[in-house]
Amino acid sequence: MELSRNETAQLNRVIAALQKFVVKHSKAATGSTGKQNARKPEHRIRRSGKELAAFRKMLVAERKKGVPVATLAKRHGISTTYIYQL
């Protein structure tokens, strides 16, 4: 059985669509949506006054100890750029 060029192209499109469908539904079955890394913290903590000064000193001290910026940012719910600005 020999297929024409159009039939081969149609079959390739069907296969690609089915592969996308399988990938999409396998992620949904495991509970993974792929957007977990894009989530922001649920609530924002606003620091002011003495608390803010103490927080900044603590961040600078931890950086001097060699703690990675990504670890600090994730632990305290702040951006890496904020830490680099200190």
N, C-alpha and C positions, 0 to 999 in steps of 0.2 A: 504494500500500500504506500503510494507516494503522495505526499502532501504538497500543495502549491505554496508559493511564497506567502500569499495572504492567509492561508489556513495556518501556516507555521507561526506567523505573527500573531494571529488571534489566539492560538494555543499558548504562546508565550505570555500574552497579556492575562489570560485566565490563570495561568500558573502563578504569575506575580501577584495577582489579586488574592489568590488563595493563600499564598505565603504570608501576605500582610495580615489577612484574616486570622490565620493560625497564631502569628506572633502577638497580635492584639489580644486575642482571647486567652492565650496562655499567660500573659501578664495579668489579665483581669482575674484569672482563676487563682493566681498566687497572691493577689492583693497588691501587686506592684503596679503603680501607675506611671513610673518614670519621672514624676515631678516631685519626688520626695526631697531632692537636694535644693529645689527652688523655694521650699517653704520658709517663711519668715517666722521668727519667734512669736508665740501666741500673744504675749503682752510685752509692752515696752517698759523698761525700768528707767525712770528719769532720776538722775542723781544731781544734787545741787549742794552748794556750800561746802561744808567740812567733809561730807561724805564723798563728794566728787574729788576733792583734793586727795583724800586718803586712797580712793580708788586709783587715781592716776599714779600716785607714788607706789602703790602695790604693783601696778602693771610694769612700771619702769624697773622696779626691783626684780620682778620675775624675769623680765627680758635680760637683765644683767646676769642672772643665774643661768641663762641659756635656754629658757623654755621657748619653743617655737611659737611664732606669731599665730599660726593657724590654730594651734591648740588653745592658746589664750582666747582667741576670738570665738571659738566654738564654746568654750567653757563659760564665758561671761556674756555671750550673746551680743557681741559688738563686731564691727567690721575690722578687717585687717588694716585698712587705711587709717583708721582712728589710732590704732596702736603705733603705726609707723610715724604718725604726726607727733607723737609724744617725744 
